[in-house]
Amino acid sequence: MITRLHVRTLDIVAALALSAAVFLTSTSAAAQVIDRIIATVNGHVILQSDWDEALCYEALLTNRTLAQFTDDDRRAVLDRLIDQELLREQMKSADFPHATDAEVAARVADARKQYPQATSSDAWQALLAEYHLAEKDLLAHVRKQIDVMRLVDARLRPAVEIDSKSIEEYYRQQFIPKLKQAGASEVPLAEVSAKIRELLTEQKVSELLVSWLQTLRSEGQVHIPGVTPSANDPGVRSQ
């Protein structure tokens, strides 16, 4: 026999079940709004929250507010997220030293010097809060950047060769004219040869990186819902 107590218990259970269902439905709906899919890269999902966090991180680095970001700026940040994911996949088979906790902490400590208003720990945390960033998120972004640059160096730098002729041409055509324009005295080629070599190497690595990323996009599956592919993004497909 079902007593009033049993009926009351069943009513409570039913009410809790209904409340849970409503909560899950509303939570799911909210998640779809907050974390809607912005792009997929070879099956990996990039969410709105990933994009928002990347924007906050870049705003911090460039000492800007989010309101100062144009549509082109926002799209550029998304493109960098896509590039990072393409390169992250390449890390799985690459042999290079990943960033250590100490290296990441040192890089963040150097970055903090750019913000004289955040010398104390509390002030630094307050600054991060202004940009909606937790310190663990900041550390994760810095670690990723270090690893990406080391991957690029390991993959592309060995292929770069800068000969003496290229160094001399840069010295005559660019270095000396810039010195004269600044009103500075000429510096012998021997004293700046190493610096010019490194500069030209960095430029060549950057060119090779652009080409590599274009290849990764063209060979991969990059989808950005609602975006029409362009000639500059051969691997991007709209949905």
Secondary structure, DSSP 8 states (H G I E B T S, - for coil): ---HHHHHHHHHHHHHHHHHHHHHHHHHHHHHHHT-EEEEETTEEEEHHHHHHHHHHHHHHHT--GGG--HHHHHHHHHHHHHHHHHHHHHTT-------HHHHHHHHHHHHTT-GGG-SHHHHHHHHHHTT--HHHHHHHHHHHHHHHHHHHHHHGGG----HHHHHHHIIIIIHHHHHHTT-----HHHHHHHHHHHHHHHHHHHHHHHHHHHHHHHS-EE-TT----TT-TTEE--
